[in-house]
Amino acid sequence: MAILEVEHIRKTFGKTEVLRDISFQMEKGTTLSLIGSSGSGKTTLLRCLNFLETPTSGIIRVNGETLFDASVVSRSREKEIRRKRLHFGLVFQSFNLFPQYTALQNVALAGELLAHEREDWRQNRKSIRQEMQEKASHLLDQMGLSDRKENYPHQLSGGQCQRVAIARALALEPDILCFDEPTSALDPELTGEVLRVIRSLAERHMTMIIVTHEMAFARDVADTVIFMDQGEICEMGDPKDVFQNPQKERTRQFLAGYAGV
Amino acid sequence: MQTILQQMPIVIGALNTGFVQTLRLFFVTLLGAFPLGLVIAMGSMSRLHVLRGITRTLVWIIRGSPLMIQLLIIYYFPGLVFHAPIWGGGESGRFQAAAVAFIINYACYFSEIYRGGIQGIPVGQEEAGLVLGMTHSQIFFKVKLLQMIKAIVPPMSNEIITLVKDTSLARIIALQEIIWAGQSFMKGSQGISGAIWPLFFTAVYYLVSIGILTILLQRLEKRLSYFR
């Protein structure tokens, strides 16, 4: 069974149609790359999946559970939306770390706040907190940031910030981790360290959707690539096919802009 | 003819009494204007056009006219126009009127600083909190509040220091604050008349209290400098 099913998602802002009839599925443990020029709707699609935007119509299912159905008019309560959101993680282009917290606190914070809702929070407050800290610490080790845990975001490089942000998203164990142009705000020499981390996650079969302009990376890491154009899926398939033998003229034009891929 | 040295204890005693009134007005204004400013800030950011219009007009009027006129209107208007003096007689009535005028005036200034602080936080902070499953109140208290406080400390420090000196405007309705106390020795009070130095001497009180405030506010600013 597909881990994610997206059916006929449309999104309009006023009269502008940003997404028109987007449908796709993805399997657990695979990596999906979204490519396309600016304004093609890639980011809006990610934001819809993370409930930062509400699709105008369409259905989103995760593990067979319908998380969103525009045809069912429901005023979901905040608590319910929050629970649904946790199926997804999102890594932002601009990191959006919390500046007043250390790297470790950034990673541990949301988990601790969620633990407040557990029934045993009152009795086991200390041990739960301890557990969260250890988990956060372990994640930062995995990101190669063992010696940066007590640093504040402004003391870290862009690449380090983004790796903290990835650890922060992983801490809540999302089913699907989304990346919105994770290296676009970085100096070229810092993109490598972030891409390496994402690649290692792919090797460990984390389910991921990556919006990126790094074509070589999209080709090498993704199991599937989707080329979006003007709010539609123009072409979708195995990266080798799409990159080497694009079927649509629009895809060819787009890829021609990235010489040497 | 007394020497200044002989006059000193009498003058200091009177100035101290005046200064207590100055401090009372200062602290009461802060206590009232901090929360009222937040309410006005919320109003000026409201999604309701009418509410936003009303609060922004209020802020425009209050910031656009002299505090001295506001003091005079609030103190005299009810009695002269409606023949309903709502302020009790004497010093306590004057204090109440002054406190109301100052609180409204400073709340309007604070509200604009708050609004800048709230709107200055990048929307990405809210979104990061949301995708991490935080509630709106958790995002406000755990993520945004400290960033907001950090952003507003410098402009608020400015306003707070201005307030120390602005309290002297209450002299216009004869509130017996420190300027009033200093001036009284010009006309004659407690056997001293024609002395202008007590009025000048009040400046020392302002300088010292603003010096102390500046140090405290700088400390607060420094304590928040561990993040950017």
Interface residues (C-beta under 8 A of the other chain):
Chain A: N50 F51 L52 E78 R82 R83 R85 L86 F88 G89 L90 F92 S94 N96 L97 F98 P99 Q100 L109 A110 L113 L114 Y152 P153 H154 R168 A169 L172
Chain B: P122 G124 Q125 E127 A128 G129 L130 V131 L132 G133 M134 T135 H136 Q138 K142 V143 L146 Q147 K150 Y226 F227 R228
